């Protein structure tokens, strides 16, 4: 598998990485074989987080025997230094390792710096000095935060949503990171499942030599697809470009990226899924969503108390309650036609 250097970390990593958020939905018995198959196929960078349920434990179980041959990145969304220190210790315990190759501030709302009252960055520095983490990174869905972090000289990596649906502004971060020797880790390269053409998505991401995409994988067939793409990387061509333009027109403007900043919802509406339902039904297998369970989830939209907290939190400034209403009506019409 092709390798790339991840910015100033100096890590020589596989050009496709394993995003371990989805494996939290699997049993240990189902997750471990997928993780091992990923390693056997040449993937050596695995991204997880304290907040991904038991994802860390599954990585520890699957990769403990090859720890010195993989790079493990984890994250914490702690709000103070003491909690961050505790999170790092728990992550290492779950992973069954003495260190994380990369620690990241998870979904950061600001660019954390040394000497701040919350003590977050200072706690990360202590963990690094003690050998518990090798490098410090930041993840965010907010462009101003990501841009500041990339230029700050405080972070070795930046993790940010990047796909062929990204705006020119978001894509400009790739060059900023290259200029500052910051490793760019691309999350949501399939835009939370809305992009269904993995081959085109793969070829688009491969155009950027300093970008490491983490593909969210929870099925063996998904893994095999990306391993095959790595064996025979497709060249980006005019047909792919035309497909991207069609998708950009279809999905331009008001579509949910599935980042989850809107949560929690006081009415327990699964906003990232529901707000994207019109796109999901037409770009994924709709049979999965034509069930009593999903009918009930959509009905929760009618229980919205219109607190507008989701709208205020959205980093893309979407009118989230309006998207939910549209999604509810669209789902009802789709369900009728489905029979």
Secondary structure, 3 states (H helix, E strand, C coil): CCEEECHHHCCEEECEEEECCHHHHCCHHHHHHHHHHHHHCCCCEEECCCCCCCHHHHHHHHHHHHHHHCEEEEEECCCCHHHHHHHHHHHHHHHCCCCECEEEECCCCCCCCCCCCCCHHHHHHHHHHCCCECCEEEECCCHHHHHHHHHCCCCCEEEEECCCCCCHHHHHHHHHHHHCCCEEEEECCCHHHCCCCHHHHHHHHHCCCCEEEEEECCCHHHHHHHHHHHHCCCCCCHHHHHHHHHHHHHHCCCCCCCCCCCCCCCCCCCHHHHCCHHHHHHHCCHHHHCCHHHHHHHHHHHHCCCCCHHHHHCCCCCCHHHHHHHHHHHHHHHHHHHC
